[in-house]
Every structure is written in structure tokens, then in C-alpha cells.
Amino acid sequence: MNKEEILAKSRKENEGCDEFQLQVRDKSMRWTYITMVVVAAIFAWVREEQGLPTMDLCATVGLSACAGQSYRFIKTKDKQYLIWAVITLLIGIFAIIRFLGGH
């Protein structure tokens, strides 16, 4: 094997590794979102039962999701991510306003 063949083979092997790492990262982020939403919902329910405000949890989830979707839009330019970023931003802003209003 010459130098060029070795480099080409090495690049090809690294591509598979990078693709695998990207898939793992994407799936881990999906589980992060799901867990964050479920745990926030449980805490919101408990806090609601105790008469405590819950909007801070809604703002946290909404703005966290907005950050993730915004990043995806910036990297891919896929408009579905922009739409989700705007929706989750509006939810986060609504929750902040409600939270500051004492709800």
C-alpha cells in the first residue's frame, strides 16, 4: 500500500466512526429532551398540587427546546427546525410572563 491508499482507508474508517458518534449524540439528545419534559411535568404536577407556581419549569423546558431547535436550524437550514424553535420560544416567553405574574 502506498501513502495515498493508507490515507484514503484511514479517512473512510474515520467517516464511519464520526457517523456513529453523530447518531449516538442525536439519540442521546432525544432522550435528554424526553426525560427533561417528563421530569418537568412530574414536578409541575407536584408543585400544582401544593399550590406552588409551575411556570418556571415550563419556561425552562420551552427555552431549552428552543435552543436545541435553533442550533439544528443554524446547522441544517431545515425550516422545520426554525418553526419548532419559534413555537418553543413563544411557549418559553409565555411561561416567563406567567411566572413573573405570580402563576
C-alpha angles and dihedrals in degrees: 000000000000127000095265093052091050092049092048091049091048092050091049092051091048092051090061091048092050092048091051091049091050091051091049091049092049093049092046090052090050090053089046091055093045093048092046092052095045094047092045090050091052092048091046090052092049092047091047090052089053093048093249125139116265104184094096089066091048090050091049093051094042096049093043091053089046091055092051094047092045090053091050091050093049091051099041105023087221107153094214088070090050091052092050091046091054093045094049091044090055090048090050093049092047090050092049091051091049091046093051088048090059101258 
